[in-house]
Each structure stands twice: as structure tokens, then as C-alpha cells.
Amino acid sequence: MWIALASSLIEVENRAAQDLGARSVDVVALADGELPQLLDRLDPQRHYVLTGGQALAEGIDLLRARGVPLLYLGAPPGEDTPEWAVLLHRHATLRIDGEEEQALTALRRYVVEAMSAFERPSWDEYFMRIAHVVSLRSNCLKRKVAAVVVRDRCVIATGYNGTPRGAKNCNEGGCPRCSSLVPAGHGLDDCLCNHAEENTVAQAAYHGVSIKGGTLYCTYSPCLHCTKLLINSGIEEVVYNAAYPLGERALLLFEECGVRVRHFEGRVAMRSGL
């Protein structure tokens, strides 16, 4: 939650800022011209109240473009009201007038409602986002892929594609197929990289963790080889984000063997460029 708070009376603005600051809200006093750079630095997961009338007035178009609500405290502007305060009052999302304590109570009520207005990711989105973060560890040159096994809404195993434990990483020249840039679907027998699903199953076995009855979230649908491995490992459901180019036969095999398969279509790709 980010909001901008303004008043033509500096003592009212300061009192309101102090009141919110004592209630787990970060209050940021703006200097002139500081708003554009500041908005890019703020943590989107934290609660901020931006103050500083002149600076807010200068950045009124930016506030509106970024969807930051503007609250104006105090009576409507009079003849002696500064021009910047008149501008802020005109464009305010909410104008709070009245006695000081009444105004503060109304302000707190608005802030609590704004802090409560957020969307939690679904379980599918939550675990698929984790899978995409795991993919950032992949050292494969061709495609960064990851998988996460979940049981009872708890992650029990993860894996990403890359060369075997102890071998030179793919991005360091460990896999001749990847470094030679052969066409897609060719030279697969020369690839030294384990697939993400293989590494996930292997990681679970390495640590003595059963994945029977689990759900596998993967950034790409499994290939035929990994499909057979997952079926025999006891995976009951597969949720994939993007379709593997050679994966149609694999999806049919899942169906034949009673493994549920779902395509998650949400946009959760991370900065890995997936």
C-alpha cells in the first residue's frame, strides 16, 4: 500500500504522519523533485505514506499514472492557500475534513482498508513462482527449467536442469551438445545435462524423501523420458507452465497411467528471461 498525504497546514500533515508512523507505516518526507526516483526504489511489499506538499504537487501526474491515491486533510483551500495545495485538493482521491481527531480517525480507517486490499497468489501460482526461482540456478545453456514437488502444500523436493553432480557446468563447457548450438531435437544422445524432473527425483532419493502421492510443478511440461520416471516414482499430478516442444506423447502417457496433468497459464516468469 502506497498513499500520498497532503494538507495546506503543515502541523496537520505532521501530526497525521506521526500518527501513521507509530502504526507500522513507513512515512517518507519528499524533497522537491525526488518523487520519480523514489517511486522506483520503494519496496512494493511495504506500506508507505508519502508527504511533502510541494513535491507531491510537482509529481501529481506521476502519482496518478502509478495509481497512488492522494489524501487531502483539512478544510477546502481558501484565498490564502498556496497554489500547490489548491492543486492537490483538486486532484485528491479522498478529502478528509472535520475536527483533528475525527480526521485522524477517518485517515486510520482508510489506511487500514487500503492495507487490507491485497491479493494473495493461488497455491498454483505460489508453487509455480517457486519453480521459476529455482530455475535461476540452472546452468544449462539451452533452456532454464525447474521442477518442484509438493505434498500437503509443502515443498519436499526441487531440481533444475544441468550437468551431473561433480561434472563441469554446462555454461562452463561441460555439455558439448549445448555449447555446439545444434538444432532443437537433434543430438539428444550427446547431451550431458540432466532434466529438471530427473534432478528433482534424484534429489529426493539422495535425501531419502518419498515423493509418492506428490504434485510436481514444472516450468515446462516433462519430456517422454521424465514422464516415465515420474509415473514410476508415484507422482499423482503434474502442473506445467509452458509446453515442451516434444511433449505431446508424454502427456498422453500420463493420461493412460492415471496421472493428472494441468496446464497453468499464469504469467509468473522471473528475470531469468523464461
Steps between C-alpha positions, in 0.01 A plus 500: 500500500632840398308822561584869474394727784469876474360795690527874467580509872843353569417429865200287394709309249776442760251380762345257253840374386613443860175319577542261204871457563419363844271242336751302290475724195818644350470876458719653230543878493570605142736770384429695181561292188559180695176316420591330165817338634338414832209306349745272321682425827205427726435139597163399347437266795520772766259774610600860430347841556660772290489855630633835380242725340714682244675178387167317471353784296796488261448128454120493490491352147746228600298412811188464289679294235640264764164465673614652831192641678528856629338594831443863590451593866332815618247755385467599132756755383431864572626821343837474674558132421821433302453406136651156549243422773216610273630262233524210743153565637358505147655163408463325836363147499348565842450826691481465877361799687374555855647529847857375533421181693210420269724552198770274644242230573374518142858489372581190706185330374598571139856375553385177665264432209777575250742269683240223486438534127753254362484181299669183620636270229316174450679182606575424136652843445692478828669170416555590135673821606726292723577276201597802291731624775659154516560521124735794559753248635503305173838496323363370167573712193198384303203550729461568872248256648403415858262274686358498852329207673227592748305286744241634745585850373860461611804496270687171548742502204632737235723465197627684193665384181876482464798266494537225765644557845879542475503560122596830340200729472326528167567874477869429561521264204393183683239396241625477139149495355390822665819687416485392133156655446361202310141535373217420741424130518840392361796345682299421811714192568804728535340726763659464844242711680248336729147628462343690787253220572782244511696712744193553716437126531872436554522772765210348690658153482840641604345634821269201557176691434204323341314701238220246467164672485656840429426769245779611269507863387727552201580801286476280186293188443713184543661315210412134439801370695419712806134409470581131541723581797231709669233237448714233665597732785137528609428861400122542487472838328709716268444873456704665226537860385631479144466212256813300415546491120510118489256433782174387335570126534603554861169663587312210346704254709417690819132471413531128428672437835253702705723799581307826501650774282409868508626795299557806716462803276597774744786737422760433768825512300786653696800706389665185361344595168274196486 
